[in-house]
């Protein structure tokens, strides 16, 4: 079954458009930042998995990195502070992962649009 590149583009762009609010939540020390980020990551994983895009595993890996402090035996700082630090460190990589997935689909659609214009 072939999937529409346009569907992938629309869904991933919608997730990327939510990203600035996540960054603002981190900056503003929103107490719900971590749950919101986790929800966003799970939804993003689901989209990627639905379209059989293997970067869903990359997003899951980032999510697992944020969970590490919850399972550390010795903690010098509270787990939540460590999670916030890790989340802040992976935000850019997370965004870059989605952009890297999105670009080839956008290119494909642009090329098809260009070909259709030339055929007129």
C-alpha positions as a printed NumPy array, in Angstrom:
array([[  0.   ,   0.   ,   0.   ],
       [  1.43 ,   3.343,  -1.026],
       [  0.893,   6.302,   1.226],
       [  0.42 ,   9.853,   0.142],
       [  3.454,  12.047,   0.619],
       [  1.036,  14.91 ,   1.176],
       [ -0.495,  13.132,   4.194],
       [  2.921,  12.592,   5.72 ],
       [  3.875,  16.213,   5.086],
       [  0.667,  17.567,   6.612],
       [  0.904,  15.452,   9.759],
       [  4.591,  16.099,  10.376],
       [  4.248,  19.819,   9.7  ],
       [  1.41 ,  19.944,  12.229],
       [  3.698,  18.37 ,  14.831],
       [  6.532,  20.768,  13.96 ],
       [  4.181,  23.731,  14.296],
       [  3.481,  22.604,  17.878],
       [  7.198,  22.549,  18.644],
       [  7.679,  26.267,  19.478],
       [  5.076,  25.977,  22.248],
       [  7.077,  23.109,  23.75 ],
       [ 10.25 ,  25.182,  23.715],
       [  8.371,  28.076,  25.307],
       [  7.101,  25.69 ,  27.991],
       [ 10.659,  24.72 ,  28.818],
       [ 11.817,  28.338,  28.853],
       [  8.92 ,  29.408,  31.071],
       [  9.473,  26.46 ,  33.423],
       [  5.957,  25.184,  32.773],
       [  5.251,  22.488,  35.364],
       [  3.499,  20.438,  32.648],
       [  6.404,  20.648,  30.214],
       [  7.614,  17.062,  30.635],
       [  4.144,  15.471,  30.271],
       [  3.418,  17.696,  27.265],
       [  6.735,  16.78 ,  25.663],
       [  6.132,  13.085,  26.281],
       [  2.664,  13.306,  24.737],
       [  4.067,  15.169,  21.738],
       [  6.811,  12.584,  21.311],
       [  4.399,   9.65 ,  21.572],
       [  2.049,  11.237,  19.024],
       [  4.99 ,  11.879,  16.714],
       [  6.205,   8.299,  17.117],
       [  2.715,   7.068,  16.252],
       [  2.627,   9.133,  13.046],
       [  6.039,   7.886,  11.972],
       [  5.151,   4.306,  12.85 ],
       [  1.846,   4.548,  10.985],
       [  3.74 ,   5.464,   7.811],
       [  6.431,   2.871,   8.531],
       [  9.142,   5.514,   8.908],
       [ 11.959,   4.064,  10.975],
       [ 12.792,   7.358,  12.675],
       [  9.965,   6.448,  15.056],
       [ 12.679,   4.474,  16.847],
       [ 14.883,   7.572,  17.013],
       [ 12.083,   9.536,  18.674],
       [ 11.511,   6.645,  21.092],
       [ 15.232,   6.668,  21.846],
       [ 15.096,  10.359,  22.727],
       [ 12.123,   9.644,  24.964],
       [ 14.078,   6.889,  26.706],
       [ 16.957,   9.279,  27.395],
       [ 14.583,  11.539,  29.301],
       [ 13.464,   8.578,  31.416],
       [ 16.986,   7.61 ,  32.515],
       [ 17.038,   9.741,  35.713],
       [ 13.946,   7.933,  36.993],
       [ 15.947,   4.721,  37.191],
       [ 19.308,   6.01 ,  38.4  ],
       [ 20.422,   4.51 ,  41.686],
       [ 22.378,   7.523,  42.887],
       [ 21.073,  10.951,  42.164],
       [ 22.942,  14.112,  42.924],
       [ 19.947,  16.196,  41.86 ],
       [ 16.212,  15.515,  41.81 ],
       [ 15.139,  13.298,  38.897],
       [ 12.793,  15.924,  37.478],
       [ 15.601,  18.481,  37.191],
       [ 17.782,  15.926,  35.459],
       [ 14.91 ,  15.086,  33.106],
       [ 14.442,  18.754,  32.272],
       [ 18.131,  19.103,  31.502],
       [ 18.095,  16.039,  29.255],
       [ 14.932,  17.251,  27.53 ],
       [ 16.524,  20.617,  26.842],
       [ 19.557,  18.85 ,  25.372],
       [ 17.54 ,  16.701,  22.975],
       [ 14.95 ,  19.225,  21.776],
       [ 17.035,  20.454,  18.855],
       [ 17.955,  16.898,  17.805],
       [ 14.321,  15.892,  18.018],
       [ 13.256,  18.766,  15.797],
       [ 16.086,  18.044,  13.351],
       [ 15.006,  14.404,  13.114],
       [ 11.525,  15.43 ,  12.001],
       [ 12.837,  18.008,   9.55 ],
       [ 15.156,  15.369,   8.057],
       [ 12.207,  13.009,   7.596],
       [ 10.028,  15.74 ,   6.123],
       [ 12.444,  17.195,   3.545],
       [ 12.51 ,  14.271,   1.064],
       [  8.705,  14.125,   1.009],
       [  8.456,  17.867,   0.419],
       [ 11.036,  17.609,  -2.36 ],
       [  9.1  ,  14.779,  -3.996],
       [  5.859,  16.767,  -3.919],
       [  7.576,  19.897,  -5.287],
       [  9.097,  17.882,  -8.14 ],
       [  5.712,  16.384,  -8.984],
       [  4.076,  19.829,  -8.882],
       [  6.823,  21.204, -11.134],
       [  6.289,  18.383, -13.632],
       [  2.539,  18.969, -13.635],
       [  3.041,  22.686, -14.335],
       [  5.334,  21.881, -17.267],
       [  2.709,  19.569, -18.753],
       [  0.081,  22.327, -19.002]])
